[in-house]
Amino acid sequence: MADAKVLEAQKWVNATYKGVSGYQACPEDGNTGWSTMYSLTMGLQHELGISPVIANFGAGTLSRLAALGDFLIGWDKNQNIIRILRHGLFCKGYWGGVYSIGYYDQAAAAAVNSMKADMGLEQDGKVQAKVFKAVLNMDAYVLLAGGSDDVRSIQQWLNKRYWTKSTFTIGPADGHFSRDVQQGLLKAIQLEIGIPEDSATGTFGPSTQAGLKAHPVAQGDSGIFVQLFSAACVFNQPVIDVEGTTWNTSFKSTFDDKLTQFVRAFQKFSALFVNGQVSGYGDYATWAQLLISTGDPDRKVDASDTAYTITASRGARMYADGYRYVGRYINETSTGGGSKILEEGELENIFGAKLRVFPIFQDNARDYANFNWSNGYDHGQLAHDQCVHFGFDRSTVIYFACDYDATDDQMGKIIDYYQGVQSGLSSRGKRYVMGVYGSRNVCAQVTSATDARYSFVSGMSTGFSGNLGFPLPQNWAFNQVKEYTVSNGSDSFGLDADAHRPGSDEGQRAVNTPADPATEFVAAIDRLYELAQQYGQGNPSRLVMEYVRHVGYASFQWTSLIGDVDHDFVQYAEDHGASIPKDFNDPFTGYPLDIQHLMASVNGHYVKPVGDISLPNAGDVSGWAGDLYTFYGEWRRDSDRYSSGYTYCQDRLAKIGVASSFGFSDVLVDADAYLIAERVLAGVPLTTAVREHYLEDGGKSRFTHYLSNRFGGSRNSATDIARTALVMDYDPTIDAGRLWLIKSTSGTAFFMPPGTLPTDKLTEFCQGFADVLVSRAALESA
């Protein structure tokens, strides 16, 4: 929405400086943006005697402005400079007084004090040169949507403590970790370890490394280095471990047991092991991992990738050096040292050396112009064909490369490319799973938009903007940390050393095997079905559902919702050696599916089938609707940071690496449960329905069928059905369960029944849910 004060600023600056050498007019649309701030900056430069003016507030501008001294109440040496200041304040969202007044008055000083308070600075009413510069940029000094109060408190602390240092710039205080914030923290560390002020540039060089090695921190320590270390920890949170536990910490000056627990979790997540253990204290390796994308490049790692052919001799040398994984290219040739592409017979050398392999696909991945949906689609098909040629088994993860520093403004086309890859793989039957190779930012954004299974991070590119101000993506599997040449007798070859996260992608230790990640689960269902038939009482499919859910999903709430289990059959099955895995990896996405959750939801949809799809019922509450209730409660809990329910859904619903009661695996389970129950209700035995869904093609188009069959096939119908689920009052059991589930995540303080929320806000939230389903169905059908 246009702002009258911003429009006033735009009209004034364009009219005043039109014709000035180098001046670039800003749009007169009432919307604050960089173009407006640049125009104001160029106007300031003109008033300072700089010619030609340029769209950048650099060192020369800062120096000339500083020569004027601090602006105090009554300052009137240049009326236009004060008008530029006032206009800048208005554009930043602060009341700057009457713009036509050409001196620095109480109103302007009050606005400056308000902004300085938000920055974390002393409220002295003065406008120093750095403060003026901060007025004329797009940094925010208030908490923005999705921001963290903990991050913001650190940003303010950094500003307050270091802003007067020559190389330190007043940073944002918006609650978001960013490149500028990371650079600010590094400069602060450099200043504290004794690097001269003018040399504190935020570069992780030898002096910084030596200083950190001299300042380890551990439980019981206090002081500035604990503050800096805990700040780095906050910037790298949350950490979600393999059990799904979320670990956070806070900014503090004393290293306590809670910080120790977080550090242990971070070290496990980052694969910082010493003799298989984590220490929980801030040694150099942990400092480095918190601050740069390689971490300590000289630490011992067990994975690698190379553009060189792996001969038997090279494989043996790699194994002797401690490597257990190697990434090889299935496309793109190179010159020297053999072929970059995997050669015929090379896999035998890799497996013979007891190495596992993970395939990489790269084709002109260093040019933004090559990233589009069509190329992605072609590459997905080509990668599939190449992997089939080499015999890679189903569900192998292929890492598709973005091998340059893609910026945020380019991310739309990058994501288009990876969505094309997904569609290309889907067109070949989803035999293989997509992974992403690129900077931390590329990996995180592509994963969020496409559900890529794993990330292979180009961590060696420490100068990439996409590696600065971004934590390791939660789904990282490999991270490049060092490039070097291996001397192997008379032979030599290039190798990239990669960190590998245990429990992530384990690569392939063989090819052309019949293995399928769902085989064990399907076999267990087959065995239970046989036992149910032998039991001779009741419906075998229903008995199997009840057995699987009986441990975790047979509480009073579940019994009230969809009925009790047959405890006699449970005992019968136990007596005959029945067992069921905890989870299995979905063959089509590679993500783990909770088997008890799956079968509880199948059971719910089976015993409480949907009649009119517009009216959610108890079966829905056992699946998607129950997840929607808890997720709604989370939104209300976080509503101070997320006013928009749609934005909350886009950021947190079904997102990889986001701690949520409605994660990506939950959406998979909800879709599969409905579709499997639908087949059983049509007369197909459960064992057949499960086999067709996971070992054949049933799961290939799960979201397309789920959206169509349960939600009417459109965004509008899905929105309406979700809204009905949140406000319906025709079933007392569901009503009570809904309120209980919402309160379980919102907490009492933030509890708000959906029916009391303004209609437009609730609808917006439901549209966010609907778009999650629509977008995933679109990926399948493209």
Salt bridges, closest charged atoms under 4 A:
GLU8 OE2 - LYS5 NZ 3.71
GLU28 OE1 - LYS11 NZ 3.48
ASP105 OD1 - ARG86 NH2 3.03
ASP118 OD1 - ARG152 NH2 3.78
ASP124 OD1 - LYS116 NZ 2.64
GLU192 OE2 - ARG161 NE 3.04
ASP256 OD1 - LYS252 NZ 3.10
ASP298 OD1 - LYS482 NZ 2.87
ASP321 OD2 - ARG317 NE 2.83
GLU332 OE1 - LYS340 NZ 2.77
GLU344 OE2 - HIS389 NE2 2.60
GLU346 OE2 - ARG328 NE 2.58
ASP363 OD2 - HIS379 NE2 3.80
ASP385 OD1 - ARG428 NE 3.04
ASP403 OD2 - ARG366 NE 2.77
ASP451 OD1 - ARG776 NH2 2.89
ASP491 OD2 - ARG314 NE 2.73
GLU506 OE2 - HIS500 NE2 3.90
ASP516 OD2 - ARG394 NH1 2.76
ASP526 OD2 - ARG691 NH2 2.29
GLU530 OE1 - ARG527 NH1 3.69
GLU546 OE2 - ARG542 NE 2.94
ASP564 OD1 - HIS567 NE2 3.14
ASP586 OD1 - ARG702 NH2 2.87
ASP620 OD2 - ARG710 NH2 2.85
ASP638 OD1 - ARG637 NE 2.98
ASP638 OD1 - ARG641 NH2 3.73
ASP666 OD1 - HIS597 ND1 3.64
ASP670 OD1 - HIS597 NE2 3.92
ASP672 OD1 - HIS693 NE2 2.79
ASP672 OD1 - ARG702 NE 2.69
GLU692 OE1 - ARG679 NH2 2.31
ASP735 OD1 - ARG738 NH2 3.42
ASP771 OD1 - ARG715 NE 2.65
GLU780 OE2 - LYS430 NZ 3.69
